[in-house]
Structure formats: structure tokens, C-alpha cells
Amino acid sequence: MKQARSEVQTAVKAMLAIAVMLFLVEVLIMYALRYLGFEFGTRFTLLNGILLAVICAPPIYWLVLSPIRNQYIRRLRGEGDDEDLSHMAITDPLTRIMNRRGITVGLLDAMAHAERYRTPLTVAMADIDLLKEINASYGRGGGDRVLKDVAGVLADALRMPDKVGRYGGEEFLIVLPHTSLVQGKKIVERIRNSVSKWDFNVGSKKIRLTISIGVTQYKDGEDLEQLMSHASKALQEAKQGGRNKVVASKSR
Ligand SMILES: Nc1nc2c(ncn2[C@@H]2O[C@H](COP(=O)(O)OP(=O)(O)OP(=O)(O)O)[C@@H](O)[C@H]2O)c(=O)[nH]1
């Protein structure tokens, strides 16, 4: 209660200060205009000025000052910093999706869940085809733009609780909980197909590109390294098979 009252007092004081400042600015403008030869009644103008200052002060306070003040208070209290930092620690700065650390934690969670509740889990490794050539043709900036947009297409194509993260330079890891290999293959095939039909902007040009995907299903008792190695092998097969392909790891 006491805190709410002091908040109201602060707001009223700030609004009064804004109103006074606005009024002073208006008076200055009025004298400047008069100096330039414009003529108007002083009393009428002063009344208008007060009215305008009183009307404008509350929105200026609520829209501009109050958010800045709240943010300042949050920073002072150290609130939000931890959240921001932990978010930054698991986010890839280029693509804004999870980085390797973030998606690995997500995958470990999904593995634990699958093992505990005996639900299927499918994992896919997607890799942009011939990114080196895109870099060579359009510069590293062009390659970066493509990476960012591919990440966007992948993220848009997935639904909760699926996850995607940038696992390496041009590699993306896709985690599909509650999904069998047969279902997972269909999902990643749909993703591969939509990437291949997407027009990617590079500078003023639009280009087409493809991705290759290796997909595998988690088996109880498997560790992260084993699971990732199956996904990587399947991806290598997709590359060797001519790229723009989905290859599922052989039944194990
Ligand atoms: N622009 C950009 N390029 C990257 C980034 N990370 C990795 N690369 C590039 O990705 C390319 C990967 O080259 P390769 O492994 O030969 O693969 P590729 O050219 O995509 O060919 P395949 O994977 O065999 O289809 C290299 O040229 C890297 O420099 C990045 O963050 N930005």
C-alpha cells in the first residue's frame, strides 16, 4: 500500500515536471515567434500552453519515462540480468535459434524423457549443401544471410515440442520428441522440400539452395555420442548420395 502510494506520488511529480518543462518550451517558442513578427494574444496563448502541457504530460510519462524508469529499477535490482545472460548463453547470435549448447541440453532432456516414458524420439542433422560456393559467389555476408534464413525456415516448419539449434557452422540439429523414425522422416522430408523451393535473398538477388539431412531414432540406453554419430553417418550418406536428400540410419 505504502509502495503503491509512493509510486503514485512519483508519477504525479514526474508529470508535473514534464508539464512545467513543456510549458516553458512553449513560452520560449511563443517569444521566438513573436520576435519573428507573428502577433497573437498573450493571455489566450498562455492558457492554450498550460492546457497543452497538462494534456501531453501523462502520455509522455507513461509511454517514455515510465518504461525507462522501470528498466532502470530492474537493472538496479539485478532482475532480468540472469534471464538475459542465460538466454544469451544458449542462443546463436547469427541465426537467433539455439546454439550447440542449447540444443544439446534440449536433446539430453528429450533422451531422458524418451527413456523414462518409453516414447519414441527422432533426431536429424541437417546441413546446407555447398555453402562454400555460396560464400565464394556472394561473400561471407551472403553466406551468413543464407544461414540465418535457413534457420528461420527450419524453425517455422517445426511445432512444439520439436526443437532446432545450430550445431556447427552450417549444421542444424533437429529434435523430434514423441516421433518415430517413420514420422520423423516425413517431417524432415517436408522441411528439405520447402527449403529447396524457398527463394533466399542474397543482396539484391534471389537464389535457391538445398539441404541434406541424416535422421535416426533414439534407442534406449544409447548415449549422446552414439546417437549423434548415427545422425552424422546418415548425413554423410545423404551428401555422398548426391545431396538434397534425406537418409535414415539403418535399423540398429
Ligand atoms: N558465411 C558463413 N559460412 C560458414 C559459416 N560457418 C561455416 N561456413 C562455411 O561453410 C562451408 C562449409 O564447407 P564444406 O564443409 O566444404 O561444405 P559445403 O561447401 O557446404 O559442401 P557440402 O556440405 O559437401 O554440401 C565453409 O566454406 C565454411 O567457411 C558461417 O557462420 N558463415
PDBQT file of the ligand as one rigid body, heavy atoms in Angstrom, charges set to zero:
ROOT
HETATM    1  N1  LIG A 301      29.006 -17.481 -44.285  1.00  0.00    +0.000 N 
HETATM    2  C1  LIG A 301      29.316 -18.416 -43.396  1.00  0.00    +0.000 A 
HETATM    3  N2  LIG A 301      29.892 -19.553 -43.807  1.00  0.00    +0.000 NA
HETATM    4  C2  LIG A 301      30.177 -20.509 -42.909  1.00  0.00    +0.000 A 
HETATM    5  C3  LIG A 301      29.889 -20.351 -41.557  1.00  0.00    +0.000 A 
HETATM    6  N3  LIG A 301      30.279 -21.481 -40.906  1.00  0.00    +0.000 NA
HETATM    7  C4  LIG A 301      30.811 -22.293 -41.837  1.00  0.00    +0.000 A 
HETATM    8  N4  LIG A 301      30.755 -21.720 -43.066  1.00  0.00    +0.000 N 
HETATM    9  C5  LIG A 301      31.269 -22.195 -44.323  1.00  0.00    +0.000 C 
HETATM   10  O1  LIG A 301      30.632 -23.373 -44.730  1.00  0.00    +0.000 OA
HETATM   11  C6  LIG A 301      31.496 -24.026 -45.664  1.00  0.00    +0.000 C 
HETATM   12  C7  LIG A 301      31.481 -25.490 -45.388  1.00  0.00    +0.000 C 
HETATM   13  O2  LIG A 301      32.246 -26.065 -46.376  1.00  0.00    +0.000 OA
HETATM   14  P1  LIG A 301      32.170 -27.604 -46.690  1.00  0.00    +0.000 P 
HETATM   15  O3  LIG A 301      32.307 -28.385 -45.427  1.00  0.00    +0.000 OA
HETATM   16  O4  LIG A 301      33.096 -27.922 -47.802  1.00  0.00    +0.000 OA
HETATM   17  O5  LIG A 301      30.669 -27.818 -47.121  1.00  0.00    +0.000 OA
HETATM   18  P2  LIG A 301      29.831 -27.264 -48.323  1.00  0.00    +0.000 P 
HETATM   19  O6  LIG A 301      30.556 -26.311 -49.188  1.00  0.00    +0.000 OA
HETATM   20  O7  LIG A 301      28.555 -26.742 -47.729  1.00  0.00    +0.000 OA
HETATM   21  O8  LIG A 301      29.543 -28.560 -49.148  1.00  0.00    +0.000 OA
HETATM   22  P3  LIG A 301      28.727 -29.846 -48.660  1.00  0.00    +0.000 P 
HETATM   23  O9  LIG A 301      28.470 -29.738 -47.192  1.00  0.00    +0.000 OA
HETATM   24  O10 LIG A 301      29.595 -31.005 -49.002  1.00  0.00    +0.000 OA
HETATM   25  O11 LIG A 301      27.474 -29.827 -49.425  1.00  0.00    +0.000 OA
HETATM   26  C8  LIG A 301      32.891 -23.435 -45.471  1.00  0.00    +0.000 C 
HETATM   27  O12 LIG A 301      33.221 -22.660 -46.592  1.00  0.00    +0.000 OA
HETATM   28  C9  LIG A 301      32.744 -22.571 -44.243  1.00  0.00    +0.000 C 
HETATM   29  O13 LIG A 301      33.547 -21.429 -44.305  1.00  0.00    +0.000 OA
HETATM   30  C10 LIG A 301      29.287 -19.131 -41.139  1.00  0.00    +0.000 A 
HETATM   31  O14 LIG A 301      28.994 -18.892 -39.955  1.00  0.00    +0.000 OA
HETATM   32  N5  LIG A 301      29.013 -18.201 -42.093  1.00  0.00    +0.000 N 
ENDROOT
TORSDOF 0
